[in-house]
Amino acid sequence: MRRLIVLVFLALGMTAGAMGMVALASAPAQACGVKAEPRAQQLRATPFIFSGKVTAAEKVGFSRAKTRYTVQVDRVYRGSLQKTVTVLAPSTIRNCGLGKVRTGSSLMFLAEKGQGDELSTTSYLGTSTLNPQLRKNVEEAVGAGNPPEGATPPDSDGTEPVGTRLDSSDPPSIVTAVAPGLGLIAIGILVLLLARLVGRPERP
């Protein structure tokens, strides 16, 4: 009987442990603990607002706690930015990161000044995946924006304008200018003399 009771308790313990493991496995990741402001407030308060495509992502820092995103900027709504910038964000959703951002993803960035030339952002600042409705909302709030600095204007093919190259060499001297004509005249006289010599009859 005692052995049966022990076996029952062992079975109950194993069942509880299995259920706990299933619960932990199925539980979603803990969300960022900082409450995000309404979108209108985010757009008013953020110093840098721009859209762009992520071309590279690298986890950096102690325990890879941060991710550095390289972004090809296509539209700047606030701030002054080059066509390529780097943005630093937490690596995990729990620490208010951007989640699973793949290379090639387009995002609307709401960012602050970071260290050096880098920008800094988090999920609660308002950075999120770009879609037509989000772009429309941003443009209605802050304007149509401008291309980044250094971007090729839409009406340009990116090539340098081709102009007429002016000859900066010295003008030819008089001797150089008339030499070809004098040469032709000399050749003509020589041909005439040869013709006369060839055509002259021999003396008896």
FENNOR-V231158 format. One record per backbone hydrogen bond with DSSP energy under -0.5 kcal/mol. CO is the residue of the C=O (numbers start at 1). NH is the residue of the N-H. Records with the same first field share a line. If there is no record, write none. Layout:
BEGIN
CO = NH  NH
END
This chain:
BEGIN
1 = 5
2 = 6
3 = 7
4 = 8
5 = 9
6 = 10
7 = 11
8 = 12
9 = 13
10 = 14
11 = 15
12 = 16
13 = 17
14 = 18
15 = 19
16 = 20
17 = 21
18 = 22
19 = 23
20 = 24
21 = 25
22 = 26
23 = 27
33 = 35
38 = 41  42
39 = 43
40 = 44
41 = 45
42 = 46
48 = 111
49 = 77  78
50 = 109
51 = 74  75
52 = 107
53 = 55  72
54 = 104
56 = 70
58 = 68
60 = 66
61 = 64
62 = 65
65 = 91
66 = 60
67 = 69  89
68 = 58
69 = 71  87
70 = 55  56
71 = 73  85
72 = 53
75 = 51  77
76 = 146
78 = 49
79 = 81
81 = 149
83 = 73
85 = 71
86 = 119
87 = 69
88 = 121
89 = 67
90 = 98
92 = 97
93 = 96
94 = 33
96 = 123
99 = 101
100 = 102
102 = 105
105 = 54
106 = 130
107 = 52  109
108 = 128
109 = 50  111
111 = 48
112 = 120
115 = 118
118 = 114
119 = 88
120 = 112
122 = 126  127
123 = 126
124 = 37
128 = 108
131 = 135
132 = 136
133 = 137
134 = 138
135 = 139
136 = 140
137 = 141
138 = 142
139 = 143
146 = 76
148 = 151
149 = 83
153 = 156
161 = 163
163 = 165
164 = 166
166 = 168
173 = 177
174 = 178
175 = 179
176 = 180
178 = 182
179 = 183
180 = 184
181 = 185
182 = 186
183 = 187
184 = 188
185 = 189
186 = 190
187 = 191
188 = 192
189 = 193
190 = 194
191 = 195
192 = 196
193 = 197
194 = 198
195 = 199
196 = 200
END
